[in-house]
Amino acid sequence: MKSAVTTVVIAADAAGRFPSLSDIEAVKGSFDRAPARMEAAEKLAAGLDKVTIDAVDAVYGKGSYDEANKDKCVRDINHYLRLINYCLVTGGTGPLDEWGISGMREVIRAQRLPTVAYIEAFAHIRDRVCVPRDMSPQAAAEFKALLDYLINALS
Amino acid sequence: MLDAFSRAVVSADSKGAPIGSADLVNLRKYVSDANKRIDATLAITQNVSCIAADAIAGMVCENTGMTQPGGNCYPTRRMAACLRDGEIILRYVSYALLAGDPSVLDDRCLNGLKETYMALGVPIANAIRAVEIMKIASVAIMTETNTGRKMFDGINSGSGAQCKEIAAEAASYFDRVISALS
């Protein structure tokens, strides 16, 4: 599972050397960012269901998508937000990459679901994050960066 | 391999639940102890050859026949292999300590180690003794309870007494090596 620490350790192991000072600096940098990430993860976990419904209602409320797909969309958005919660905890994109993004296009296409609706929903969530009502600026920045990462992967 | 964070993620994923406040308590502790963890890792990495060489020398002193003809550390080629293995075990312990999770030690070092040693005719009891000495030495250096000078430059600049909990964690990784060999 890719995270700040495992990336460093795997590279050091491949070279057969002990963690060097620069490895340790990299790990320390990720620890320094960790409180903001964990805050975002905590707030997201607490409001995950509400955020999902809110976003899907907004996207499907416009009438441009088939209502029959709405439940699947809720299920998937919920799943991806959970993976984002995991990414916020690990400090890397490992959970999204391994469990969400690889094979994603194929699955969504096979189910004949509109990818654009997903993108709109994630963009809606990103734009609705309110500082400081929802979370602190650093936490919001970490959260938005991951939403953008996912939107890029879907586009 | 996993670290403390991805370990929490894997266990949350098996339940299909996001990581909430309750699960974050332990991780917040891990982050707040980060500097001590880094210091403890530096205590190992800055003293690798010292720890490994002392442990192997100690093991030989307790079993002087080892360096005599017919002993397992004779000729020097085999003694050198022994020193090398001591450093390899220390390296994986330092990885596990930095990651806060033993998976890297288990997967990449201990899996099959005992079988390899038995196939090569390495005396397991002596190997375990060397690991024990490395454990004692590493913990003493981390907690600054070694005799003589302080043996590492950390970034925490606190006293070694603050590293006690992390040193206990490091000791648990050495114990893992010992139980894998037993």
Interface residues (C-beta under 8 A of the other chain):
Chain A: M1 S3 V5 T6 V8 V9 I10 A12 D13 G16 R17 F18 P19 S20 I24 V27 K28 F31 A34 P35 M38 A41 E42 L44 A45 A46 L48 L81 R82 N85 Y86 V89 T90 G91 G94 P95 W99
Chain B: M1 L2 D3 F5 S6 A8 V9 V10 A12 D13 G16 A17 P18 I19 G20 S21 L24 L27 R28 V31 A34 N35 I38 T41 L42 I44 T45 V48 L90 R91 S94 Y95 L98 A99 G100 V104 R108 I155
